[in-house]
Amino acid sequence: MPIEKWRTGDQGLAQMVFVPENMEIAGRLWIDTDAACGHSARTDPDDCLAVALLARATGDRIAGISTVAGNAPLDVVEHTTRELAERLSADLGRTLPVRSGTQGLTAALEEGPLTVVALGPLTNLATVLDARPELRSRVARVVSVMGRRPGHVFHPAEGAGGGMLLGHGPIFRDFNFEMDVAAAMRTVALGVPLTLVPYDAARRIEISAADLDRLTAAGGAAAWVAARSREWLAYWQRDIGRQGFSPFDLLAAAYVVEPRQFGCAEVQAWVGKDLTLFVLFRRPTALLVRQGAAARPEKAQALGSARYCADVSSDIKSWLVEGLAG
């Protein structure tokens, strides 16, 4: 049935006080990605955009790139990531090393501290720290694309209408979390410094056809990613009813490059049932956050703390496109 009142990310959520981020992400970086842009019409290009931005802005600090199953099977992710890295390396005149599995991340942590930019499920990081718990102190920070406030339904139409399901549009999952809940639980419980750049940060930003045209005109890897983003854009226009798509993983890369573009809140983070939602006859398990000295969440399966960076500057979109275009 048509819905008279759209449920958006602005409705019914616990209020948070976001303050301008004053942290600087310095030192060596490790990118863990499930990039599969262009694999299908419904495979998002966000990882490819994120890797491209990080390579252009921080390429000399990237110790390596690892791949993880998520947006597509691992062989597809591996092929896509290697092709993207080769194109970026040609653009930049320096090699971006891609490593299979967890061996590369283990070796890089043995060499010294890393900020891990986790653009996909946390499988690789959790596997490494399970096998080598002494390396936990080498994780300077994890920047991850997941987490939400209780009651937040990821509804990308955001009340715009015009999409599928009588204009309601689809509902998205907290994808990286749901692809490996156990890995997210272990990472939260370990207490490593954690920044969450969630769906909430990207939902007001649209990458449009004009933005992709700008990347196409830039040539090189930017044009390659733009070409592999067109079908995803068409899906958002046709089925969601928006003129552009929200670039979720790209916002995590933006946080690493320029944290001052964000407003963040110190939060309690936990994995447990979202008691404010009832979806398909069950209360979903989620990575949830809240601000303030509240009581311990009931039946938390993992409990920790994080920075929740869901507020972005008004000019971040133009900054992103220019950064990608070089």
N, C-alpha and C positions, 0 to 999 in steps of 0.2 A: 504494500500500500504506500502511496505517497506520504512523505513525512512533512508535517507542517513546521516543526521546529527542528532544525538541523543540530546534531550534536557535534560540536567542534572542540578543538583543543583549548578554547577559551571558556568553556562551560563546566562548572562544577568541580574544578580542580583546586586543591589546597594552594593558597597563595604562598609565594616565595619572594624573598627579598634578594635580588641579584645585585651584586656590586661589581664595578669594573675590575676585570682580571688584571692583576699586577705581576703575575708569574711570568718568567721567561723560560722557554723550553730550550735549554742549551745542551751541548754535547752531542754524542753519537745517537743516531736514530736507527731503529729497525722497523721496517714496514711488513706487516703480516696481512695478506690480502686474499680475498676470494674473487678477484677480478675476472669477469666473464663477459664484458660488454660486447654486445652484438651477437651473443650466442643464440638468442631468440628475441622475439618482439617484446617479451616480458622479462628480459634479463636486464637489470638496471646497469647504467654505465658509471655509477657513482664512484666505484673503486678506481676505474681508469682515470677519471677526472682527478681524484684525490692523489693518486700516484704521480700524475703529470704535474700537479701543483707542487708537491713535495720535491720532485726532482728538479724543477726549475728554481725553486726558492732555497732548497737546503741540500742540493745534490752532493756537495762535498762532505756532508755530515752523515750520509746514509751508509751504514755499515753493511746493509744487505736487505734483501726482500725475500720473504718466504711465502709459500702458497698454502691455502687451506680450502677444503671443500666447503661449499656454502651456496653461492649463487648458481653454481654448476658443479658437476663432478670434477674431481681433482685433475684429471687429465686435461679437461677443457680450461680450467683455471690456469694450470701450468703453461699451456700453450699460449693463452691470451697474455699472461703476465710477461712471458719471455719475449713475445713479439713487441709488446708495449715498451719493455725495457730496452730492447734493441733500437727502436725508433727514437726513444728519448736519449739514449746514449749517442746516437748519430747527431741529434740536434745539439747536444750539450758538449760533445767532445770529451766525454768521460764515461767510463763503464759503470752501469748500475748492475751489481751482481745479484742474480736470482738463485736462491738455494731451495732445494727440495726438502720436504719434511722438516724435522726439528734439529737436524745436525748443525745447520748453519747458525740458528739462534743460540744453541748451546755454546758453540765455539765463540760466538761474538760476546756472549755474557762472560765467558771465561777470560776474555781479553780485557773487560772493563765494563763500567756502567752503561746502560742503554735506556733510552726512552722507547718503549714499544708502542707503535701506532697500529692498533688492532682494528682493521677495517672489516674483518669478518668474525666468525665465531672464535672464541678464545681457546680453541682446541690445542693449538701448538704451544702456546704459553703455559697452559695448565699441564700439559704432558711433560714439558721441560722441567718445570718446577716440582712436579711430582717425583721425577726421576733424580733431580739434582736440587734438593731443597736448600743447599748451601748457596745456590746462585740467586736466591730471592733478594738478597741485599744488593745485588748488581742491577736490579730493576729500578731505575731512577723514577720512572712513572709509566703507567699504562694509560693510553688515551684510547677509549673504546666507544663504539657507536651502539649504544644500547641504554636501557633504563627508562623509567617513566614515573610520573606521579600517579598514585592510586586513582582509578577511575578514568584515566585518559584512554579514549578509544582512538586508534590511529586511523583517521577518516580523511584521506587526502583531498576529497572534494571540498571539505571545510565550508559546506553550505553554499557552494557555487552553483550546484545543480547542473543539469544538462548531460550527465554521464549515464552509465548503465544503471540497471535496477530502478527504473522509473525516476532517474535523476539523482538517486541516492549516492551512487558510486560505490566502489569496493571498500572493504576494511582491510588494512594492512596489519601484519604481525610485527612484533619487536624481533625482527628476523634473526639478527646475529645472536641474540640471547636464546631464542627458541631452537636454533640449529644445534646448540650444544649447551643445554641447561647445566649439566654437571660441571662443565669447564668453567662456566660463569660462577657457579656456586663456589668452586675451589678457589678461584681468583679473588672473589670478594672476601672469603674467609681467611685468606693468607695475609690480608692487611697490607698488600703492596700499595704504594701511592697510586690512586685511581682517579682519572678524570673521565666523566661521562659526557659525551657530546651527543645528545639524544635526537630522536625524531623531532622533538619539540623545537630544537634549534633551527631546523631546516624547513619547517612546514610553511613558513611565510615567504620563502624565497622560491622564485620560479626561473628556471633556465629555459629560455624561449627559443624559437626558431631563429630569431635575430642574433641571439647569443651564439648559437651553433654556427651561424653564418660568419660571425666574427672569428671563431676558432678555425673554420675552414679557410678563411682568407689568410690566417697566420701560417698555414702550411705545416709540414712536418708531422710530428706526433699529435699536435693539437687537431689538425685536420682529420687524422686517422680516428681519433676518439670521437670527434664530431660526427663523422660518417656513421660510426657504430652506435650513436645515440639517437638517430633519427626515428627508428621504429619505437623506441621507448617513449620519445616525445609524442609520437602519433597515438600510442596507447593512452597516455595521459589526456590528450585532447579528445579522443573518441570516447573512452570508457569512464574517465574520471571527470571530464568536463572542465579541465583547466587549460590555459593557454601555454603553460610550461610545466616542467617537472621539478620536484623538490630534490636537491642534490645532497642526500643525507651524508654519505661518507665524505664528500668534499668538505663538509663543515668541520670534520675532525682534522683534516689536513690543514684547513685554515687556522684552526686553534693552535696547531703546532707551529705554524709559520708566524702568526701574529696574534698571540693570546689577547692583546688589548682590544681586539674587535669584539670581545665577548664579555658578557656579564655572567658571573658564576655565583653559586651558593654552596656553602659547606653543608653537607647532608648526611643523614644516616641512610645507609643502603642495605637492603636485605633481599633475599630470595624467599618468596612465600606466596600464599594465595592472596589474590586481590579481592578482598571481601566486599569491595564496592561494585564489582562487576559480576554478571551472571551470563556467561556466553555458552550457547549450545549445551544447556543443562549442567554446566559446571562452572566453578569459580577458577579462573585461569591462574597458573603459576607465573610469576613475573619477577623481574628485577625492579624493585620499587624503591623510591626515595622519599624522604620528607625532611623538613628543616625544623630545627628546634630540639629542645631537650625533652622529647616525648618518651613515654615508657617503651620498653622493649616490645617490638612487634610480636603478636601472638604467633606461635608455631613457625618462627623463622627457621628456614633450612640452612641459611648462611647469613651472617651479619657482619657488617663492616662500615666503613665511611668512604666518602668520595666528594669530589667537586662536581657539581651538576651545572653544566654550562649551557643553558638553554636560551639565553638572551643574546641577541646579536645587534651590531651597529646598523644604523639605517642605510649606510652606503656599502655594506659588505658585498652585495651582489656585483656591483661594478668593479670593485676591487678584485673579486674572484675571477671575473672574466678577463680582466687585463692581465692578471697574474698567469692565467692559463695560456693566454695568447702571446705572452712573452714581451 
